[in-house]
Amino acid sequence: MKVIESPQEMQNWSRAQAKAGLSIGLVPTMGYLHEGHLSLVRRARELCDLVVVSIFVNPIQFGEGEDFDRYPRDLSRDLDLLKKEGVGVVFAPTATAMYPEKERTIVDPPTGMENRLCGRNRPGHFRGVTTVVSKLFNICLPDVAVFGQKDAQQALIIEKMVRDLNFPVRIVRGEIVRELDGLAMSSRNVYLSPEDRKKATVLYRSLLMARDLVGQGVRKTSQVRKAMFDMIDQVDGTQIDYIEIYNARDLSELEEINGQVLIALAVRFGDTRLIDNLLLEV
């Protein structure tokens, strides 16, 4: 397995593979890999001749007071996991390599999507995401890029960016991978205390309850949201950031649940903020 740190070297490698007629699947990550990431790697391997995994904790998508400095990092562990998955190349640049100049070009996300869900209380977050993903596409030159459904808003924004800016890359979403008790796998789960880890299962339970309510014929988004809020609020020590039900294609607001909908939530357990979501077709 080849580890590349230089953006220019990575781009040269990708060009050589394209000339040889080989397709590239990219899995962008911030490292500290878990089974959810590895499932994306396997999906990319199904679709392409070669798999590139990027590992880069992107500083410009973290706001003031967020967890950039303490975000879990273990490159040696990540490389061992990727080697077992048969990954050909890992792109692991430094922040200086990715952003060599203080003044930089920024790629703005679509406003209507950026200011909802996670973007509402994390100003500038998705600007950092669209900027770094644009750079990764230009550096790694993938034919396919695989993103996780757990970050549904991110996936939607990237899909629209690709359409709007005519990136020659196909975006594929990988399903959410969960622990046995339903908690969505996340690098941030390591922050949870044992007590908060047990409490965090309420996220998926509330999503399943919402699904059941819709299955029973409840269509008012306000009614479903309130039921979810009440369930989570009963758990001591939780702080609800948002619970929303949106159109799954463009994040437009809904009063009635109909068509393809995204039920998404973000909740803090102690100092740890977790997100989860569920797609429904009604």
N, C-alpha and C positions, 0 to 999 in steps of 0.2 A: 504494500500500500504506500502510495506516494503522498507526502505532506508538503503542501505548497503555501508559502507565506506571502510571496510577492504577487500583487495583482497582475503585473505584466507577464510574469512567468505563467500564471494561471491562464491568462488570456491566450498566450502563445500555445500552451498545451491544448486548450480547447479548439483552437483553430486547426491544429495538426490532426485532431481526431475527426473534425468535420471534413477535412480534406481526404481522410482515409475512408469516409463514408459511414462513420460511426455516430450514432445518436447519443446525446447526453441527457441524463435526468439529474436535476438539481434538487437537493433537499436542504433548504436554508434553516439553520438552527443557531441557538445561542449556547449550545453545549449543555453539559451536565445531562447527558442523554438518558432516556428511559425507554420502556417498551413502546410508548407512543411514537417517539422519534423513529425507532427501529422499524415499526410497521410502515412508516412513510418511505424508509429506505427500500423495504421489500417491494412496495408498490412501484417505486421508481425503477427498480431492477426488472420488474415485469414489463415495463413499457419501453425501456431503452437498452442500448448495448452497454453503456457505461453509466456509473452513478458517481456523482460528485456531491459530497456533503460539506457545506460551509459551517464553520464554527466561529462565531464572532458575536461577542456581547456588545451590541451597538450603542455607544454612549448617547447618541443624539435622539434616541427614542425614550430615554429616561428623563423625567422631569426633576425639578429641585425637590429634595426630600424623599425621592424614590430609592429603590434598593440596588442601584447600579454597583456600588462598592461592595456590597455583601452578596450580590447575585452569585449562586454557586458555580464554581469553575473547577474542573478536573480534566485537563486535556489528555493526560496519560490514560485515565480510565476510559474516556470517550474513544480514544484511538483503539484501545483493546476491543471495545464493543464493535466498532466499525470494521475492524480487521476480521472478526468472526462472521460479519455479514457479507464479506467479500467486496467491500467498497474499494474502488480503484484509486480515488483521489480524495483527499481532505484539503479544503482550502481554509487555512487558519491564519488570517492576516492580523496584524496589530492595528490599533486605532490610528496610529501615525501613518501606516501604509494606506489605510482606507481614506483618511482625511488629512492629507499632507499640508493643507493650507487652512488657516483660520477662517478665511472668507471662502465659502463654498456655494456651489449651485444646489438649490433645494428643489425637490419635486413635491409639489403640493397635492394632497389627496382631494377627492371630491368633497366639497363642503357638506353636502347633504348627508353623507355617510360618516364623515370625520367627527361631527359634533354630536353623535348619538352614542349610546352605550359607553364603552370605555373612553371614548374621546371626549365625553362630556366633562369629566373631571380630570382628564390628563391632557391638557392643552399642549399641542406640539408633538404628541406621541406618534400619531399616524403620519405626520410629516417626516419624522425620523424613519418610520417603517418604509414609506414609499421611496424615500431617498436611498436608503441602503439596499432595498430590493432592486431598484433600478440599477444601482452599481453592480450588484451581484449578477444580474442578467447580462450586463455588458461585459463583465469580467469572465464569467463562466460560460457564457454563450449556450445556455441549455436549449434543448428542443422541448423539454417538458420540465415543469417545476411542480413539486408536490408540497402542499400546505395542509396542516391539520384542521379539521372541522372544529376543534375545541376553540380555536381563535377565529370564530366565524366572521366577525366584523373585519378582521385583517384579511381573510380570504376574499371576502366580497370586494373590499377596496382594491386589493391586488388585481382581481379579475377585471374590474372596471378600468384600472390604470392600464392594463395590458391592451384592452380594447381601445381606449382613448388615445394612447400613444403608439399603437401599432407595433408593440413588441412581438417579434416572431417566436413566441413561446406559448405552449399550451399549459394551462393551469389545471391541475388535478387536485381534488380534495381527498384526504384520507380520513377515515372514520375516527371518532373519539375512542381511545383505548382506556378502559377503566380497571380499577382494582376490583377484587372480588366483592367488596361492599359497595361498589358503584362510584366511588370517588374517581373523577377524571384524573389521569396521570398528568403531573405537572412537575417541572423542576422546582417550583416553589413549595411543593408539599414537604420538602425536607425542613422547612422553617417551622412546621406545625409541632406544637407540644403533643405528647400522647393524648391529652385530654381534648385539645382542639382537633386532633386528627379524627377522633370519634365524632365530634360535633359536626365536622365538615361533611359527613355523609348526608346531612339534611339537604344539601344542594341537589343531589340527584333524586332524593326522595320527593322533594318539592316539584321537580320536573316531571316525575312519573305521576304525581297527583294531578298536575296540570293536564297531562295527556289523558288521564282517566276522566277528568271533568269534561274535556272536549269530547271524548268518546261517549259520554253520557248525554251529550247534546248542548252543553253550555257553550255559548258563542260570544258572550260579552267579554272583551279583553279585561275590563275593569274588575269583573267578578273573578276571573281566573287569577289575575295579579294579586288581588286581595287575599285569596285563599293561600297563595304561595307566601305572601308577606306574613300572614298570621302564623303559618307553620314554622317559618324560619325565625320569626321574632320570639317565639316561645323558647328557643334555645339560648341559654344564658351566654353572654359574652359575644354575641354576633352583632355586627354592624352592617346593615344592608346598604350597599352602594347604589344598586339599581336592580329592578326586576322589570323587564320589558317584553312586549309581544309585538313584533314588527313583520311586515312583509319580508319574506326571506330573500327576495330578489334585489330589493333596493333600499331596505330598511325604512320604508315609509310607514307612517303610523296607521294603526287599524283600530276601529271601534268594534268591529265584528270579526271573529276568527273565521277566515275563509281562504281557500287556495293554499299555497305553500307559505307557512308561517315559521318564524324563528322565535322561540321562547328562550330568552337569555337573561342571565343574572350574574351579579358580582357581589361578593360578601366578604367582609373581613372577619377573620378569626384571630383575635389578638392583633399582632402587627402584620399578619399575612393576608393578602388579598387574593382570593381565588375566583375564577370565572368558570362558567359551565353553560351549556345550551342544549336545546333539543329542536330538531326539525320535525314539523308535522305537515302532512298533506290532508287538507279537509275539503 
